[in-house]
């Protein structure tokens, strides 16, 4: 295709004693540890897990990802960290949407109180509703806006200088 940059793959080899490799591994471990701590813990069966994965897969395309997270078909006591990472992405987006009055505050996602299948199903229901919410879809498609401080010109006057003071300042900068 014309105008498209060519894809270039770069492979970097680091020796086992590289400080950069050690920092990268440390960051990865810290990241993994954070999501392990955040992961809901309890008694989860496929009955609660499967609707959550289905709802997650419906929402993933809205985040530019394929909706193909594998089904969790076995009972577990803690959600996988990679799944918690995906859910955390949803939590952050919904928090932003609530703050921007795009969705109601009742749609906020909270994983901290989930300890059983009922909690998983409630989360799945919210994800399902968000996947169908037109305002939320539109919100995700819009580029993030940088908030600018609101400066009131009447309350924050610009400093003024007399001609002589301005000349002195300019001369001091030139020397």
Secondary structure, DSSP 8 states (H G I E B T S, - for coil): -TT------------TT-HHHHHHHHHHHHHHHHHHHHS-EEEE-HHHHHHHHHHHHHHHGGGTS-S------S-EEE--HHHHHHHHHHHHHHHHHHHTTSS-GGG----TT--BHHHHHHHHHHHHHHHH-HHHHHHHHS----------TTTS------HHHHHHHHHHHH-
